Structures are given as C-alpha cells and as structure tokens.
Amino acid sequence: MITVTPDAAEKIIESAKLGNTEGMPLRIAVTRMENGDFHYAIGFDDVSHEGDKTFQSEGINIVVGTPSAELLSGTVIDYVDLDGKKEIIFINPNDPAQQAHG
C-alpha cells in the first residue's frame, strides 16, 4: 500500500494539469542500487504492464510494477519544505537510508 498526503496529492494534480497528463496514473518505481541505496522514479504513465499493482490515495491513481511493489510497501509520498525548497519525498520503511540506527 502506498499513501499520498493531501499536500502531495495537490502538487501531483497540479503537475498533471501543467503537463497535460490529467487522468493518467502516477507510476512509481524504485531500484536498489549496488551499494544498497534506493533510487526512486516517478512520472505519469498510461501504459499498463503485466503484473502492475494499482492503488488509490487522495484521489491519485498509482501504478507500481511488480519489481518495485515489495520495496515500496508502506511508503508515504509527501510534499515538504526542505531547506526553503518544496519537494516530493518518499518516506519508505524499506529504504535502508531511512531506517534508524542503534
């Protein structure tokens, strides 16, 4: 399950309007790099692939490919102010970089 916060949903809808991709699902992917870090990709995609998992949160249709589904389980997508700049972030309990140490 992937959750989108209301702030992130507002930004995603705004981005879809600006990019003429309204109505397209948001595809999210994650790749585990050789060093174990996660690399995220996000974009609008209306092409279905076998094994896609679909979710809906805050009115956003989300599509995740099978390889990414397990790595993204429990992820929250938020839109926050980071050092004076607003950004979409992934809060992912499966990402080793985000797990508390000690």
Secondary structure, DSSP 4 states (H G I P E B T S, - for coil): --EE-HHHHHHHHHHHHHTT-TTPPEEEEEEE-TTS-EEEEEEE-----TT-EEEEETTEEEEE-HHHHHHHTT-EEEEEEETTEEEEEEE-TT-GGGSPP-
